[in-house]
């Protein structure tokens, strides 16, 4: 199995083939609109604005598994992010990142890079940096600000 063999659903419910992202540097994030880390959307958008024309994409997967902090519908989440953070990067449908119903993409990402306390994702805004060949280069904890990832993104671009 590799990341490019997987399919995910976007915020509008359309099936997206991960192979569409082959050759791009990706930052894949499980997010929430009611989390203490939600202001990281500003940093994520800043990174996207700087590097989107150089083959960089942010893939935003809302997750309601941690403290019910992403309770809205996909449409409500997209609108919240656009209104409050002017987001323009791709948003996907809500997913589980742990457990019996976890999305296969996150199963794959976790199998490639464990966190400090094992493979389970501990909270919203865990970030996975993926190179142009689909290799998971780094996994970042929720408290890691997007700005702290910029140098690594520049290396991969």
Backbone bond lengths (Angstrom), bond angles and torsions (degrees), N, CA, C in turn:
res aa  C-N    CA-C-N  psi(-1)  N-CA   C-N-CA  omega(-1)  CA-C   N-CA-C  phi
1 X - - - 1.450 - - 1.528 109.13 -
2 X 1.328 115.39 138.95 1.453 119.40 169.97 1.526 108.44 -134.81
3 X 1.294 116.18 167.63 1.459 121.03 -174.47 1.521 111.73 -60.68
4 X 1.320 117.77 -34.57 1.454 121.35 -175.44 1.525 113.49 -75.52
5 X 1.323 117.63 -6.56 1.469 120.07 176.31 1.531 111.55 -89.75
6 X 1.334 116.71 -4.07 1.464 121.09 -175.32 1.523 112.01 -93.36
7 X 1.335 114.54 158.26 1.458 122.42 174.54 1.527 108.05 -125.81
8 X 1.324 116.20 144.70 1.462 122.48 179.16 1.524 107.91 -132.29
9 X 1.324 116.45 169.31 1.465 121.22 177.26 1.515 109.77 -108.95
10 X 1.332 116.02 134.38 1.457 118.78 176.18 1.531 110.30 -81.29
11 X 1.318 116.28 178.33 1.465 121.26 -174.89 1.526 112.36 -64.03
12 X 1.321 117.27 -19.40 1.462 121.01 177.87 1.532 112.37 -93.09
13 X 1.329 116.62 1.59 1.459 121.40 178.73 1.515 114.40 88.00
14 X 1.337 118.29 6.61 1.461 121.97 178.21 1.529 110.47 -80.80
15 X 1.322 115.76 143.43 1.460 120.76 176.75 1.530 108.25 -76.49
16 X 1.332 115.30 129.63 1.465 121.88 178.34 1.521 107.52 -118.46
17 X 1.311 115.73 126.95 1.454 122.36 178.34 1.521 108.10 -84.20
18 X 1.311 117.54 123.46 1.469 120.39 -178.97 1.531 112.07 -61.65
19 X 1.331 117.49 -21.58 1.471 118.13 178.01 1.523 110.96 -65.32
20 X 1.346 118.10 -15.90 1.471 121.17 174.35 1.533 111.20 -62.57
21 X 1.334 116.87 -18.90 1.465 121.87 -178.25 1.525 112.94 -100.83
22 X 1.328 116.52 4.90 1.460 120.27 178.84 1.531 108.99 -60.03
23 X 1.335 116.40 136.13 1.451 121.24 179.96 1.524 114.06 87.73
24 X 1.331 116.84 1.63 1.471 121.16 179.00 1.527 109.80 -111.00
25 X 1.323 115.68 154.56 1.463 121.79 170.42 1.524 105.82 -87.94
26 X 1.329 116.76 129.16 1.461 121.51 -175.00 1.519 111.80 -119.33
27 X 1.317 115.31 143.14 1.458 121.96 166.36 1.523 105.18 -119.49
28 X 1.323 115.75 111.10 1.464 122.40 -176.66 1.524 107.31 -104.57
29 X 1.344 115.60 125.61 1.467 121.19 -170.70 1.517 110.04 -132.48
30 X 1.346 116.56 134.76 1.468 119.60 168.25 1.530 106.87 -92.49
31 X 1.311 116.05 123.99 1.464 121.20 -170.41 1.522 112.28 -119.81
32 X 1.327 115.05 172.80 1.465 122.54 174.53 1.527 107.93 -155.61
33 X 1.308 115.58 145.61 1.463 120.27 -176.39 1.525 113.28 -87.10
34 X 1.323 117.73 -14.35 1.463 120.43 -177.85 1.508 113.64 -118.30
35 X 1.305 116.56 33.68 1.464 123.36 -174.14 1.526 109.81 -106.87
36 X 1.313 116.43 154.30 1.457 120.18 174.60 1.520 112.87 -60.96
37 X 1.337 116.80 -21.20 1.465 121.09 178.61 1.534 113.05 -92.58
38 X 1.335 117.64 -0.97 1.464 121.29 -178.18 1.531 112.83 -53.20
39 X 1.344 120.34 -35.85 1.470 119.08 176.92 1.532 114.23 -58.37
40 X 1.345 117.81 -12.71 1.465 119.99 175.76 1.522 112.04 -63.19
41 X 1.336 117.16 -16.17 1.467 118.71 175.23 1.531 110.79 -55.08
42 X 1.342 117.98 -36.15 1.467 120.62 177.71 1.519 110.88 -59.57
43 X 1.318 116.71 -48.11 1.462 121.07 179.64 1.517 112.37 -64.95
44 X 1.322 116.45 -39.36 1.457 119.97 177.53 1.526 110.44 -62.42
45 X 1.324 116.35 -45.40 1.461 119.70 -180.00 1.524 111.13 -63.74
46 X 1.326 117.40 -38.96 1.472 120.40 177.59 1.522 111.33 -60.60
47 X 1.342 116.55 -43.91 1.468 119.91 176.99 1.528 110.97 -61.64
48 X 1.320 115.01 -43.91 1.463 119.34 -179.04 1.527 110.65 -62.10
49 X 1.320 116.80 -44.89 1.468 120.45 179.16 1.533 111.38 -59.38
50 X 1.319 117.13 -39.71 1.465 121.29 -177.44 1.528 113.24 -70.93
51 X 1.331 117.25 -37.34 1.461 120.07 -166.79 1.532 115.70 -119.33
52 X 1.325 118.02 -0.33 1.471 119.69 -176.70 1.527 112.35 -61.40
53 X 1.300 118.23 -30.59 1.460 120.79 -179.67 1.528 112.76 -83.37
54 X 1.333 116.11 2.50 1.462 121.15 178.66 1.525 111.65 -114.61
55 X 1.333 116.74 18.84 1.454 120.41 177.06 1.515 114.31 88.15
56 X 1.321 117.34 29.29 1.468 122.29 179.52 1.524 109.50 -111.17
57 X 1.320 116.17 135.02 1.466 121.96 177.84 1.519 109.87 -132.29
58 X 1.321 115.14 144.22 1.470 121.66 170.36 1.512 106.78 -109.56
59 X 1.328 115.89 129.88 1.461 122.12 177.74 1.524 107.31 -113.34
60 X 1.319 115.54 115.07 1.466 124.12 -172.75 1.526 109.67 -103.46
61 X 1.333 115.45 115.45 1.461 121.89 179.50 1.529 109.73 -115.26
62 X 1.334 118.23 99.46 1.472 119.45 176.34 1.525 110.41 -59.78
63 X 1.325 114.37 145.09 1.465 121.01 -178.92 1.522 108.56 -140.15
64 X 1.311 115.93 129.93 1.463 120.79 -178.02 1.529 111.84 -105.15
65 X 1.321 117.82 16.20 1.465 121.39 -175.91 1.519 114.26 -78.22
66 X 1.308 118.03 -16.65 1.457 120.66 -173.86 1.523 109.57 -113.23
67 X 1.308 116.76 100.84 1.456 121.97 176.00 1.520 114.85 66.59
68 X 1.336 117.46 21.80 1.471 121.01 178.56 1.532 110.70 52.82
69 X 1.335 116.87 43.32 1.459 121.56 -172.93 1.529 114.51 -94.55
70 X 1.333 116.77 5.11 1.468 121.29 173.81 1.530 107.59 -134.88
71 X 1.336 116.45 62.69 1.462 119.73 -171.12 1.525 115.02 -78.82
72 X 1.315 119.95 -16.52 1.460 121.97 -173.85 1.510 113.33 -74.35
73 X 1.333 114.32 173.83 1.459 120.58 172.57 1.527 108.10 -74.33
74 X 1.317 116.07 167.91 1.466 119.68 177.22 1.525 110.37 -57.43
75 X 1.328 116.90 -42.96 1.471 120.57 179.99 1.528 111.15 -62.10
76 X 1.325 116.86 -42.71 1.466 120.10 178.23 1.528 111.56 -63.64
77 X 1.317 116.36 -40.08 1.471 120.68 179.72 1.530 110.36 -65.41
78 X 1.338 117.22 -46.47 1.468 120.89 178.33 1.523 110.06 -58.90
79 X 1.332 117.17 -46.48 1.469 120.62 -179.68 1.523 111.63 -62.96
80 X 1.330 117.37 -42.47 1.468 121.59 177.76 1.533 110.28 -57.43
81 X 1.317 115.72 -46.48 1.466 120.21 -177.11 1.528 111.79 -67.68
82 X 1.312 116.63 -40.23 1.476 119.71 178.95 1.526 110.86 -67.02
83 X 1.323 117.06 -44.16 1.469 121.48 -177.58 1.526 111.45 -68.52
84 X 1.333 116.95 -45.72 1.465 121.14 -173.24 1.525 114.88 -88.40
85 X 1.340 117.31 -26.43 1.463 119.83 -174.30 1.533 113.25 -131.75
86 X 1.318 117.33 2.21 1.477 122.52 179.07 1.530 112.13 53.44
87 X 1.321 116.46 39.84 1.462 120.14 -177.93 1.517 111.53 -68.14
88 X 1.317 115.01 142.64 1.465 121.58 176.40 1.527 111.86 -129.18
89 X 1.342 117.81 -4.44 1.461 119.38 178.94 1.529 109.48 -78.80
90 X 1.325 115.07 166.26 1.466 122.29 -172.49 1.524 111.32 -69.57
91 X 1.337 114.78 129.93 1.462 121.37 175.42 1.520 109.20 -113.29
92 X 1.313 114.24 143.37 1.453 121.10 -175.31 1.521 110.54 -116.08
93 X 1.318 115.48 175.38 1.456 119.19 178.52 1.534 109.43 -71.76
94 X 1.316 114.81 159.85 1.471 120.22 179.64 1.520 110.03 -61.00
95 X 1.317 114.74 143.06 1.462 120.99 179.12 1.526 110.40 -134.79
96 X 1.310 114.96 159.97 1.458 121.21 164.35 1.525 106.03 -93.69
97 X 1.320 116.11 139.51 1.468 120.40 -179.39 1.531 111.85 -108.05
98 X 1.315 116.12 -6.77 1.472 122.83 177.11 1.527 108.26 -138.48
99 X 1.324 115.57 158.07 1.458 119.99 170.26 1.519 115.53 90.95
100 X 1.324 114.53 -171.80 1.463 122.09 -174.35 1.523 113.87 -60.77
101 X 1.311 117.12 -29.99 1.471 120.91 -176.69 1.522 112.75 -105.79
102 X 1.345 116.68 18.16 1.458 118.11 -177.22 1.520 111.10 -64.46
103 X 1.315 114.12 144.83 1.453 120.93 -179.77 1.528 109.31 -67.16
104 X 1.340 117.76 137.17 1.467 120.56 -179.51 1.530 113.75 -56.82
105 X 1.330 118.00 -30.06 1.461 119.26 177.62 1.525 110.55 -61.16
106 X 1.329 116.51 -43.04 1.465 119.21 -179.36 1.530 111.51 -74.25
107 X 1.323 117.59 -29.58 1.462 119.95 172.11 1.525 109.06 -59.23
108 X 1.329 115.72 -45.99 1.457 120.78 179.52 1.532 111.30 -63.88
109 X 1.332 116.99 -50.13 1.465 120.25 -177.75 1.525 110.94 -57.66
110 X 1.320 116.59 -45.44 1.472 120.79 -179.24 1.525 111.66 -65.83
111 X 1.329 116.83 -31.75 1.474 119.54 179.27 1.534 110.78 -69.06
112 X 1.322 116.64 -22.96 1.456 121.21 -178.39 1.523 113.24 -89.18
113 X 1.328 116.67 -33.03 1.473 120.99 -178.97 1.517 109.76 -142.83
114 X 1.312 115.96 114.08 1.461 121.20 174.95 1.515 109.60 -82.22
115 X 1.317 115.60 159.06 1.453 120.80 174.30 1.517 109.84 -90.86
116 X 1.304 116.65 -171.47 1.462 121.13 -179.33 1.521 112.53 -63.21
117 X 1.331 116.42 -26.75 1.463 119.75 -175.42 1.527 110.92 -119.98
118 X 1.329 116.80 37.51 1.454 120.27 179.12 1.517 111.60 102.55
119 X 1.324 115.51 -167.55 1.459 118.35 -173.69 1.520 113.95 -84.09
120 X 1.322 118.92 -25.75 1.461 120.40 -176.81 1.531 111.06 -58.50
121 X 1.309 115.00 140.32 1.461 120.70 174.45 1.515 107.08 -79.16
122 X 1.320 115.63 130.47 1.466 120.72 -173.05 1.520 114.16 -91.29
123 X 1.361 118.38 -23.12 1.461 119.22 -176.08 1.520 109.82 -167.05
124 X 1.313 114.75 174.00 1.460 122.37 176.78 1.532 110.73 -63.35
125 X 1.323 114.72 153.28 1.467 124.09 177.29 1.527 113.60 70.35
126 X 1.339 116.39 28.58 1.456 120.20 164.60 1.527 105.73 -73.60
127 X 1.322 116.60 137.42 1.462 121.58 -172.21 1.530 110.17 -124.44
128 X 1.330 115.28 136.98 1.457 121.82 176.56 1.524 108.14 -119.18
129 X 1.331 116.41 123.94 1.459 122.11 178.10 1.526 108.32 -99.54
130 X 1.327 115.43 125.10 1.461 122.47 -174.03 1.530 108.55 -120.96
131 X 1.333 116.47 133.53 1.465 119.44 -179.46 1.530 111.34 -81.41
132 X 1.323 116.38 179.36 1.468 122.38 -175.55 1.530 113.25 -64.93
133 X 1.332 116.63 -16.08 1.466 121.06 179.62 1.522 112.62 -99.19
134 X 1.325 117.07 5.87 1.462 120.34 178.55 1.515 114.55 85.93
135 X 1.331 117.46 9.52 1.468 120.58 177.75 1.521 109.60 -84.82
136 X 1.333 115.66 132.88 1.462 120.33 175.77 1.523 106.43 -77.88
137 X 1.323 115.76 111.98 1.457 122.32 -174.56 1.526 111.05 -85.96
138 X 1.320 116.00 -39.98 1.466 119.73 -174.97 1.514 110.32 -153.45
139 X 1.323 114.32 150.32 1.459 122.71 173.03 1.522 106.32 -120.16
140 X 1.330 115.65 129.00 1.460 121.02 -176.92 1.519 110.46 -114.39
141 X 1.318 115.13 139.08 1.461 122.01 178.64 1.530 110.47 -67.64
142 X 1.335 116.90 157.65 1.461 120.82 179.28 1.528 113.86 -53.22
143 X 1.315 117.76 -36.97 1.470 120.69 -176.93 1.532 113.09 -74.15
144 X 1.342 117.56 -10.99 1.461 119.96 178.85 1.520 109.07 -72.07
145 X 1.311 116.32 116.30 1.466 121.59 179.84 1.528 109.52 -68.88
146 X 1.317 117.12 143.28 1.468 119.62 178.75 1.535 113.16 -53.02
147 X 1.310 117.75 -34.63 1.465 121.28 -179.85 1.527 111.71 -59.56
148 X 1.327 117.28 -29.83 1.467 121.95 -179.27 1.534 112.12 -72.44
149 X 1.324 116.59 -13.09 1.467 121.97 -177.97 1.525 110.96 -95.49
150 X 1.309 117.65 -13.01 1.467 122.07 -171.10 1.521 113.39 -56.21
151 X 1.320 118.41 -45.02 1.462 119.69 -178.52 1.524 112.22 -60.28
152 X 1.303 116.18 -39.44 1.472 120.42 179.32 1.531 110.07 -68.05
153 X 1.317 117.03 -38.33 1.465 120.67 176.78 1.532 109.31 -61.90
154 X 1.319 117.23 -45.03 1.467 121.46 179.99 1.532 110.82 -59.41
155 X 1.341 117.11 -39.23 1.464 120.71 177.72 1.522 111.82 -61.12
156 X 1.338 115.75 -39.80 1.467 120.63 -175.31 1.523 113.03 -79.15
157 X 1.308 116.49 -25.54 1.459 119.68 179.95 1.509 107.53 -78.29
